[in-house]
Amino acid sequence: MKGTILVILFFALGCIVGFSADINFDIHSVSMIILYALMFQVGLSIGSNKSLKSLIASLKLSALCVPLGTVIGTLVFSALASLVLTKWSVFDCMAVGSGFAYYSLSSILITQFKEPTVGIQLATELGTIALLANIFREMMALVGAPVITKLFGGSGLVSAAGVNSMDVLLPSITRYSGKDIIPIAILHGILIDMSVPIFVSFFCSL
């Protein structure tokens, strides 16, 4: 929760500074450097997991149903959101949903990928929607953990957590669903984490 609040505060600060100050440096180049750093961090976090091989070996093939269900469910409901958000295409909405609660990476990716086709203003707007939507997903999973678990079981909470099932939401998942689901939650988080750049770039290109 503290990290989410800090992200929102820094985002608000950036908006204030950008509105009030005369920015002369190349913002596109700076954001690309940040993007590369984030992609490096994703690879670093996955590659540094020493127990990844043993974790995968201990799981059954059926464990893949959870991340698969997360992807399918998220993309289906993201597509349906385009019926309400008529300003954005179905693929734009699916690109936003493809963040799977990874708000920092998805918002930057969407802004960068959409800028050449829709311009900086609309790209930034869609990136902001991705930031807020994925922050909201994380907060809803965090606050609603007991209710989600009661209604949909431990796998439902893992799915709702998105990429955060392996870190931020793991204590809540363990508390309400038991320790047996920890391997599935970690594997789910890793696979969803790896899928974010792939899905976001794909839907932004359509």
Secondary structure, DSSP 8 states (H G I E B T S, - for coil): -HHHHHHHHHHHHHHHHHHHS---S-HHHHHHHHHHHHHHHHHHHHHT-TTHHHHHHHS-GGGGHHHHHHHHHHHHHHHHHTTT-TTS-HHHHHHHHTTTT-HHHHHHHHHHHHHHHH-HHHHHHHHHHHHHHHHHHHHHHHHTHHHHHHHHHHHHHHHHHGGGGGTTTHHHHHHHH-GGGHHHHHHHHHHHHHHHHHHHHHHHT-
